[in-house]
Structures are given as structure tokens and as C-alpha cells.
């Protein structure tokens, strides 16, 4: 049984850099980013509707926690080199 080299495995010319992002794709990371953005949006809506000062404060802290999670997930995508996800989910303020 002969071993196949990397060059034999791909049909691409060796002069064309191989895009391996699809091989590193993590759908669960993208789902977590979607969920985090949804929660941030919901938090913003609830904050706008709230009148009780204690609950307003709760929404502020919740937003800070969600933003920390969002930054973590973007950092993870950056670490993995998932440029498609990074372009799709631009940082929020």
C-alpha cells in the first residue's frame, strides 16, 4: 500500500494556496454567536421597556456579561482563523 502525499490528495495546483477554512469550520461556534447576538438584542429591548431602577441595573449587568461572552466567541473564531464568521458577525458596541 503506497502513501499518498498532500499534493496527490488535492486537485488544486500547488501554486494556488489552499483555503482550509471550511475544514476548520465550527457550526456550534456560529450558533453560539447567533444566540449571543439574539440575547443582546432581547436585552436591549427589555432595557428600553423597563421602568424599575433595580431591573434597569440588572439589564445593564446582563448586557456587560453578554458582551464579554460575545468578545470571547469572536476571539475564539479569530484564533481558529474563521474569517467568514468574523466578517458575518461584526463586533457590536
Buried (B, 14 or more C-beta within 10 A) or exposed (E): EEEEEEEEEEEEEEEEEEEEEEEEEEEEBBEBBEEBBEBBEEBBEBBEEBEEEEEEEBBEEBBEEBBEBBEEBBEBBEEBEBEEBBEEBEEBE
